[in-house]
């Protein structure tokens, strides 16, 4: 493949992500308003599940191909990127006031799942039994969101939804997902190829470009949400995506490989603890003060930058 074609495909991927994110956020906001469901809940469920598809597919295919380092690095690295980079950017641009009742359960569950993942990784792999425990955490997350959404819908007056508007927004939602997912795939593949052109090692590519690249749907959704001043949707999307990343991706990889997914010492000793530390930066001050502040965003960005610098120097 020529260098020019690689750059063109990279730019096409970027365009697909930007436009897909635009359609995605518009339709998600419409659904939230039409169904009387808080935007935070929509962001934490439907939007976050869809934007997690690239991480899930990349890790699952990597695990099935015997590339466990890439599978684990992508799943954990994406959570760190989602919080340290993407939420950090979001908070620096638009600090967000949150309802503790909506945020507390999801934030604490995210921290708990990360801690469990660290405990389970100590043995060097995640067993089938441990995978089932993690998947149960994901099920609890989805049940809590469903119950919360139902309560909010019951408490609100129902809005008339025309078939034309419903069909249009379903179509935009699907187009948005497709644009984000396919755009991310193009961006990751060709971004990695561009990195190789400049002589960057495969190991650094796997923990930086791949992890950040598969988090591009969350970044696209966040940047679009910022431009439309929908910060609750952005925060809900990132928290939900992280719970899914931590509780679903590696357990599914483990089940697919028969419980033989290997967790490298670097992942156990550095990647997961750093991820847990960034989670605490996002969750603890928010539970205390009831808001996500600009200072938090700066600290999260600094922590993530230091982590990436450390990885690039040590690998």
N, C-alpha and C positions, 0 to 999 in steps of 0.2 A: 504493500500500500504506500502511495507516495505521501510525502510530508504535507503537500498542499491539501490532499484529500482528507488527511487526519485532522488538519486545522479546520477545514470546512465542516466536517462531521461534528467536531467539538462545538463549533458556533451554532450549528443546527440544534444540537442537544441543549445548549444554553437558551436558545429561542423557544424551544418546545417547553422547557421548564418554566420560563417566565410567563408565557401565554397560558400554559396549563394551570399554573398557580393562580392566575387571574380568574379563570373560569371556575376553578375549584373553590376559591374563597367566596366568590359571589353566590354560587349555588348553595354552599354550606350555610351562609348567612341567611339566605332565603328560607331554607329548610328550618333553621332555628326559629325564625320569626313566624313562619307559617304554622309550625307545630307547637309553638309556645314553649320550646325547650331552650334553656340557657345556652348561649354560644359556647361557654366553657365546656358544657357536657357534649355538645356536638363536636367540638374540637378534640375532646379527650376520647371519643369513641370512633365515629364514622371517619372523620378526617385523619385521625392519628393511625387508624388501622390501614387506611389506603396509602398513606405516605410511608408506612413501614414496609410496604411490599418490596422495594429494592433491597433493603437489608436482609429481609427474610429469604428472598430468592438467591442473592449472592452467597449468603452463608450456607444455605441448604445445598446449593450446587457445589460449593467449595467442599463441604463435608462429604458429600457423595463421591467427590473426586479424590478424596483422601487428603485434602488441603485443610487440615484442622486449624492450623495457625491462622490462616486467612478467615476461616469461619468465626473463630473466637475473637480475633482482632477486630473484625468488622462489626460484630455485635456489640462488644464493649466500647470500641472506639467511636461508634456511632452515637452511643449514649453520651459520652464525654463531649462529642462535637455538638450534639443537640443542645446540651445545657451550656457548656463553656463558651462555645462559639455562637450558636444561633440564638439561644435565649439571652445570652450576654448582649448581643447586638440589639435584640428586641428591647431589652430593658434600658440600654443606653439611649435608644431613640424614644421609647414610650414607657416610662415606669407604669406599673399596673397595680391598682387596688384590687384585692381578691377577697372573696367571701371565704372565711376560714372553714366553714362547713363544707363548701365545695372542694377546697384545696387540700384540707388536712388529710382526709382519707387517702387520696391519690398520692400526695407527697410522701406520707409515711409509708405507704405500700411500696412506692418506688425505692425508698431507702432500705426497707426490709428485704425486698427481693434481691437488691444488689448485695446486701450482707449475706443472704443465704447462698447466693451464687459464689461469693468468695469462700464461704465455709465448704461448700461442695467441691470447689476447685482445688482444695488443699491436697486431695488424693491424686491429682494429675489428670483426672477425667470426671465426667458427670455420668453417674449411673442411671439406669432406667428408672429406678425408684425415686431418685433425686429429681429426675426430669418430670415425673408425675407430680411431685410436690410443687415444682415451679409452675406447671401448667394449671394446677389447682389455684395458685395465686392469680393467674390470668383470668380464670373463670370467676373468681371472687370479684376481681376488678370489673368485669363485664356485667355481672349481676348487680353490683352496687350502682353502676352507671344507668342500667336499665330501670332500676327501682327509682332512682333520683329523677330520671327523665319522666317516668310515669307520674310521679308525685307532682312535678311541675306542670305537666299537661293537665292533670285533674284539677289543679288549683287555678288554672287560667281559663279564660273564655276561648272557645274554639274559633279559629279563623277560617273563613270560607276559602277553599283552595280550588281554583279552576283547573280543569283537565289540561288546558293549553299551557298554563304556567307550570303545572306539575311536570308535564312531558318535557317542556323546554329546559327546566332546571335539572331534571334527571339526565337529559342529554348532555348539558354543560358539565355536570358532575362527572359523567363517564369520560367525556372528552378531556376534562381537566386531569383526571387520574391517568389516562393514557398518555397525555402530553408529558406529565411529570415523570412517569415510570420510564417511558421510552427515551425521553430526553436525558434522564439520569444515566441510563444505560450507555447512551452515546457519549455522554460527558465523561463517565468513568473510564470506559474503554479507550477513548481517544486521548483523554487527559493522561492516562497511564502511558500511552504510546509517546506522547509529547515529552513526558518526564524521562522516558528511556532515551529519547533523542539527545537529551542534555546530560545523560550519564548518571541519573539518580538510581540508587540500588532498588531491587525488588522489595526488600524488607521494609524500607522507608515508604515505598509506594503503598504497600499493603496496610500500614498503620496510619497513613495520612490521607493520600488521595482516595483510596477505596473507602475508608471509613467516612471521610468528609463527603465524598462523592455520593455515597448511598444515603447520606443525610440531606442531600440537596432538595428533595421534595419538602422536607420540613423547613429548610431555608427559604425555598420559593414561597411556600404558604405563609411563612412568617413575614417576609418582606412585603408580600401582597397585603397581608393583614395590617401591617404597619401603615402602608400607604392609604389604606381604607379606614384606619383608626379602629381596627377590630382586635385590640390587644388580648381580650379574653379568649378569643378563638385561637390566637397564636399560642398563648400559654397553655391552654387546654390541649392543643395539638401536641406540643412538645412533651408535656407530662405523660399524656396517654401513649405517645410513641415510645417513650422510654420504658414504661411499664411493659409494653408489648415486646420491645427489644430484649429486655432482661428476662422476662418470664416465659417467653414463647420461642424465641429464635434458637438459642443454644439447646434447650430441651428437645425441640423438634429435630435438630441436627443429631443429638445423642440417640434419639429413638430411631432415626433413619439409619444410623451407623451401628445399631445394636448395642448401644451403651459404650461405644469405643471412641467417642470424641475426646481427643487429647487436649488438655489445657497446659500450655507451656508455663514454666516457672516465671518468666517475664510477665505473663498475664496475671498470674496469682499474686506476685510480689509487687508489681508496679501498676499495671493497667487498671485492675479492679479497685485497688485502694484509691488511686487518683480519681476514678469515676465516682467512688463513694464520697470522697472529700468534696467534689464539685456538687454532688447531690445535696450534701449537708449545707453547703453555701446557698443553694437555692431554696431549701426547705425550712431550715431552722429560723433564720431571720423573718421569713414570711409568716410563719406560725406565731412568732412573738409580736410582730408589728402589724400584721394584717395587710401587708403590701409588698410588692416586688419593686425594689428601689433601683435607681440609677447606679448607686454605689455597689449594690450587689452585682449588677451587670458588669461593671468595671472589674471587680474582683474575680468574677467567673471568667472573663476574657483573659485576665492576667494569668490565672491558674492554668487555663487551657494552653495559652501560649508557652508558658514555662514547661508544661508537659510535652508538647510537640518538640520544643527545642531540646529537651532532655533525650527524647526518643531518637531524634535525628543525630545527636552527638554520640550516643552510646551504641547505636546499631551499626 
